[in-house]
Structures are given as structure tokens and as C-alpha cells.
Amino acid sequence: MAPALQQENAPTSSAPPSRLDQKLHQILYKPEARTTLEALPEPAVLPEPPYPIHADPQPMSKSEYQKLNAIRTWKTWGSPYFKSRWYNKDLRPIIPYLFTEWKCNLDCHYCWSYNNKVKGMTEDTAKRSIDWLHSIGSRVLALMGGEPLLRPKFIHKIVHYSAKKDIFVYLPTNGRLMKPEVIDRLGDAGIATVNLAVDSVKDRKSLPKALDPIRPYFEYLVKRQHHYGYTVMFNINICRNNMTMLRS
């Protein structure tokens, strides 16, 4: 890993040594406890996404933007849900989670993703998981971590491959690595929703997921959403050290 990336990914908080749910941590970080896929003769790979697919995307009108998201919501959430009720004896998950990364570039006191020695998902696992989920009727995919954007090229491949199958791709991120080029690539590939995890406005040691350090990225993300059609949402973890800020 390059020194600049190591510095960028270094923890920025003084999180306490004890974590919540120690048993869960042990399960997650013991390789022998994990289920593994049966190996294929040749590992599956995700296709290289073309870029740009849309050379010069123009902003949509409000009605065009709402129509696009209404159609996408029905195809990926509504229709699969009613089919799952009809085929109620079959496994048809509505919201699968694909943990692409265990590592994180921040270290929040309430989060278990602090062991940066654990390797992330391979292309083989990602492609076979997406294909299997699609085959059983699932049309939503939540990318989870850690911080998924530690490997933006990998996420670009997943978003493009999934969106081509009409899968609604949800991306949570702390925003620190959400640079304009990354936003454009994921938007062009068909990302459906970006969920910004922000716990504070100002950068604080105890709450490193802050808005101020990512404000330029956030403004660009909002600016481009009507060009690509994705939606933007916030996720806030309410803690004892941000309750006063949230009330105000």
C-alpha cells in the first residue's frame, strides 16, 4: 500500500480498547469460523466496466428524476416483495448485504470494523453472490463494510455488473474517499442510493465521521444526483457525545 494511502486510511479517533459484542468480533475475525465457497476450476471475475457509458449526462427535470426512481423502486423493491409473498416457501431475500470490505479508514468507538488485517471480498465471491441472488429473485444489494470505497475500482465493477441486472445498489460510506471521479464513475455505472454516514458536523477525535472534512465531496454528490438519477441519504448514529449537537 502506498504511504499516502496508508496515511489517508489511518484511524483518526482514540477509540476505547473494549468493543461492543466481543463474541461477534471473534466470529468475524476467526477465518476458520467462516463459510467458504466451493472453488471453481477458474475463479470468476467481474467484467471491466466501460467508462463513460453516458458521455455527457445532462440534468434531469424533477419529473424525470422522480419517474426514474419510481420505476426503479417498483422493479427492485415492489415487484420482488410481492413475488416473495407469493413464493413464501422459497428463499427470496429482499435486502441482501454484501460485505465487500472488513477494513476501514476511520475508527469509530461503536463499530467492530477496526481490524485492518482482515482481507476483503474477492471478485470471485462477489460475482457468484450477485449471480446467485439474482437467480432467486433478489433485486436489491446493499454493499457493506468496513468502508466499501477503500477499493473504488472493485465497487465500480460491482455496481456496473449489478445495475446491468436491474439490481438496486445501495452504497453506505463515510465519504472520506468519495472523490468527484469516484462519484462520476459510480453514478455512470448505475448506483441507486448513496448513504452518507455522518455523526458530527465538525471533525472530532471521538466522532471521526464528520461533515466538514467531506463537504466538497458532499456538495458534488448532491450536484450530480440529477445527472445520474441516484438518491442521497444520511445515516447518523446517535451517541452520548453527539446528542447535544443533534438537538440543536
C-alpha positions as CSV (number, residue, x, y, z in Angstrom):
1,M,0.0,0.0,0.0
2,A,1.3,3.4,-0.9
3,P,2.4,5.7,2.0
4,A,-0.1,8.4,1.0
5,L,-3.0,5.8,1.1
6,Q,-1.7,4.4,4.4
7,Q,-1.8,7.9,5.9
8,E,-5.3,8.6,4.4
9,N,-6.6,5.3,5.8
10,A,-5.1,5.7,9.3
11,P,-7.6,5.7,12.2
12,T,-8.4,9.3,13.3
13,S,-10.1,8.6,16.6
14,S,-8.9,7.5,20.0
15,A,-11.5,4.7,20.3
16,P,-11.5,2.7,23.6
17,P,-9.9,-0.7,23.6
18,S,-13.0,-2.6,24.6
19,R,-15.7,-3.0,21.9
20,L,-19.4,-3.9,21.9
21,D,-20.3,-7.5,21.4
22,Q,-16.9,-9.2,21.8
23,K,-18.4,-12.6,20.7
24,L,-19.4,-11.1,17.4
25,H,-15.9,-9.8,16.8
26,Q,-14.4,-13.1,17.5
27,I,-16.7,-14.8,15.0
28,L,-15.9,-12.2,12.3
29,Y,-12.2,-12.3,12.7
30,K,-11.6,-16.0,13.0
31,P,-11.0,-17.3,9.4
32,E,-11.8,-20.9,10.5
33,A,-15.4,-19.8,11.5
34,R,-16.3,-18.6,8.1
35,T,-18.2,-20.5,5.4
36,T,-16.2,-20.7,2.1
37,L,-17.5,-21.2,-1.4
38,E,-16.5,-24.3,-3.2
39,A,-13.7,-23.3,-5.5
40,L,-14.2,-23.3,-9.3
41,P,-11.6,-24.5,-11.8
42,E,-11.2,-20.9,-12.8
43,P,-12.1,-18.1,-10.4
44,A,-15.0,-15.9,-11.6
45,V,-14.1,-12.3,-12.4
46,L,-16.3,-9.2,-12.8
47,P,-16.3,-7.6,-16.2
48,E,-14.4,-4.4,-16.6
49,P,-16.9,-1.6,-16.7
50,P,-16.8,0.8,-19.7
51,Y,-16.4,4.5,-18.7
52,P,-18.1,6.7,-19.5
53,I,-21.3,4.9,-20.5
54,H,-23.0,8.3,-20.7
55,A,-20.5,10.7,-22.2
56,D,-22.2,14.0,-21.2
57,P,-25.1,13.3,-18.9
58,Q,-27.5,16.3,-18.6
59,P,-29.5,17.2,-15.5
60,M,-33.0,15.6,-15.4
61,S,-36.1,17.6,-14.7
62,K,-37.8,17.0,-11.4
63,S,-40.5,14.8,-13.0
64,E,-37.9,12.8,-15.0
65,Y,-35.9,12.2,-11.8
66,Q,-39.0,11.1,-9.9
67,K,-40.2,8.9,-12.6
68,L,-36.8,7.1,-13.0
69,N,-36.7,6.4,-9.2
70,A,-40.3,5.4,-9.0
71,I,-39.8,2.8,-11.8
72,R,-36.6,1.6,-10.3
73,T,-38.2,1.3,-6.8
74,W,-41.1,-0.8,-8.2
75,K,-38.8,-3.1,-10.2
76,T,-36.3,-3.7,-7.5
77,W,-38.3,-3.4,-4.3
78,G,-42.0,-3.6,-5.0
79,S,-42.3,-6.4,-7.5
80,P,-39.7,-8.7,-5.7
81,Y,-41.6,-8.1,-2.4
82,F,-44.9,-9.3,-3.8
83,K,-43.3,-12.2,-5.5
84,S,-41.7,-13.2,-2.2
85,R,-45.1,-13.2,-0.6
86,W,-46.4,-15.5,-3.4
87,Y,-43.4,-17.8,-3.3
88,N,-43.4,-17.8,0.5
89,K,-41.8,-21.2,0.8
90,D,-38.8,-20.2,-1.2
91,L,-35.7,-18.2,0.0
92,R,-36.2,-14.8,-1.7
93,P,-34.3,-12.2,0.4
94,I,-35.5,-8.6,-0.1
95,I,-32.4,-6.8,1.2
96,P,-29.2,-8.9,1.0
97,Y,-25.9,-7.4,2.4
98,L,-22.7,-7.9,0.5
99,F,-19.8,-7.3,2.9
100,T,-17.2,-6.3,0.4
101,E,-14.7,-4.9,2.9
102,W,-13.8,-5.5,6.6
103,K,-11.2,-2.7,6.7
104,C,-12.0,0.9,7.4
105,N,-10.1,4.2,7.1
106,L,-11.7,5.5,10.3
107,D,-12.0,4.1,13.8
108,C,-15.4,4.8,15.4
109,H,-15.8,3.7,19.0
110,Y,-19.1,1.9,18.4
111,C,-18.0,-0.1,15.3
112,W,-16.5,-3.5,15.1
113,S,-14.7,-2.8,11.8
114,Y,-11.3,-1.8,13.2
115,N,-9.1,-4.8,12.4
116,N,-7.4,-3.7,9.1
117,K,-5.6,-7.1,8.8
118,V,-8.8,-8.8,7.6
119,K,-8.9,-9.2,3.8
120,G,-12.0,-8.0,1.8
121,M,-14.2,-9.9,-0.7
122,T,-12.7,-11.3,-3.9
123,E,-14.2,-10.8,-7.3
124,D,-15.0,-14.5,-7.5
125,T,-17.1,-14.3,-4.3
126,A,-18.8,-11.1,-5.4
127,K,-19.8,-12.2,-8.9
128,R,-21.0,-15.6,-7.7
129,S,-23.0,-14.0,-4.9
130,I,-24.6,-11.5,-7.3
131,D,-25.5,-14.2,-9.8
132,W,-27.0,-16.4,-7.1
133,L,-29.0,-13.6,-5.6
134,H,-30.3,-12.6,-9.0
135,S,-31.2,-16.2,-9.8
136,I,-33.5,-16.5,-6.7
137,G,-35.3,-13.2,-7.5
138,S,-33.5,-10.7,-5.3
139,R,-33.1,-7.2,-6.8
140,V,-31.5,-5.2,-4.0
141,L,-27.9,-5.2,-3.0
142,A,-26.5,-3.3,0.0
143,L,-22.7,-3.0,-0.1
144,M,-21.3,-3.1,3.4
145,G,-18.1,-2.8,5.3
146,G,-15.8,-1.5,6.8
147,E,-15.5,1.2,4.2
148,P,-16.5,-0.1,0.7
149,L,-14.7,2.8,-1.1
150,L,-11.3,1.6,0.1
151,R,-11.3,-0.3,-3.2
152,P,-13.2,2.1,-5.6
153,K,-12.4,0.1,-8.7
154,F,-13.8,-3.1,-7.2
155,I,-17.0,-1.2,-6.2
156,H,-17.2,0.3,-9.6
157,K,-17.2,-3.3,-11.1
158,I,-19.9,-4.5,-8.6
159,V,-22.2,-1.5,-9.3
160,H,-21.9,-1.9,-13.1
161,Y,-22.4,-5.7,-13.0
162,S,-25.4,-5.4,-10.7
163,A,-27.1,-2.5,-12.4
164,K,-26.9,-4.3,-15.7
165,K,-29.0,-7.0,-14.0
166,D,-31.6,-4.3,-12.8
167,I,-30.3,-4.6,-9.2
168,F,-30.8,-1.6,-6.9
169,V,-27.3,-1.0,-5.4
170,Y,-27.1,0.8,-2.0
171,L,-23.7,2.2,-1.0
172,P,-23.0,3.4,2.6
173,T,-19.8,5.4,3.0
174,N,-18.2,7.8,5.5
175,G,-17.4,10.0,2.5
176,R,-13.7,10.5,3.1
177,L,-12.8,8.6,-0.1
178,M,-15.8,9.8,-2.2
179,K,-13.9,12.0,-4.6
180,P,-15.6,13.6,-7.6
181,E,-14.1,11.0,-10.0
182,V,-15.4,8.2,-7.9
183,I,-18.9,9.8,-7.7
184,D,-19.0,10.1,-11.5
185,R,-17.9,6.6,-12.1
186,L,-20.4,5.1,-9.7
187,G,-23.2,7.3,-11.0
188,D,-22.4,6.4,-14.6
189,A,-22.4,2.7,-13.7
190,G,-25.9,2.9,-12.2
191,I,-25.6,3.3,-8.4
192,A,-29.1,3.7,-6.9
193,T,-28.5,5.2,-3.5
194,V,-25.6,6.7,-1.6
195,N,-25.9,6.7,2.2
196,L,-23.6,9.1,3.9
197,A,-22.7,8.0,7.4
198,V,-22.1,11.3,9.3
199,D,-22.2,11.6,13.1
200,S,-21.0,15.1,13.6
201,V,-20.6,18.4,11.7
202,K,-17.1,19.3,12.9
203,D,-14.3,16.8,12.8
204,R,-13.8,15.4,16.4
205,K,-11.5,12.7,17.7
206,S,-14.4,10.9,19.3
207,L,-16.6,11.2,16.2
208,P,-14.4,11.0,13.0
209,K,-17.4,10.6,10.6
210,A,-17.9,14.3,10.2
211,L,-19.4,16.5,7.5
212,D,-16.9,19.3,7.4
213,P,-14.0,17.2,6.0
214,I,-16.2,15.8,3.2
215,R,-18.3,18.9,2.5
216,P,-16.8,19.5,-1.0
217,Y,-17.5,15.8,-1.9
218,F,-21.0,16.0,-0.4
219,E,-21.8,19.1,-2.4
220,Y,-20.6,17.5,-5.6
221,L,-22.6,14.3,-4.8
222,V,-25.8,16.3,-4.4
223,K,-25.0,18.4,-7.5
224,R,-24.6,15.3,-9.7
225,Q,-27.6,13.2,-8.5
226,H,-30.0,14.7,-11.1
227,H,-27.4,13.9,-13.8
228,Y,-27.3,10.2,-12.9
229,G,-30.5,9.6,-11.1
230,Y,-29.3,8.3,-7.7
231,T,-30.6,9.4,-4.4
232,V,-28.7,10.6,-1.4
233,M,-29.5,10.0,2.3
234,F,-27.8,10.5,5.7
235,N,-27.2,7.9,8.4
236,I,-26.5,9.2,11.9
237,N,-25.5,7.1,14.9
238,I,-26.9,8.8,18.0
239,C,-24.3,8.6,20.8
240,R,-23.8,10.2,24.1
241,N,-21.2,12.5,22.6
242,N,-23.3,13.9,19.8
243,M,-26.8,14.2,21.4
244,T,-26.3,17.9,22.2
245,M,-25.4,18.7,18.6
246,L,-28.3,16.8,17.2
247,R,-30.8,18.5,19.5
248,S,-29.5,21.9,18.3
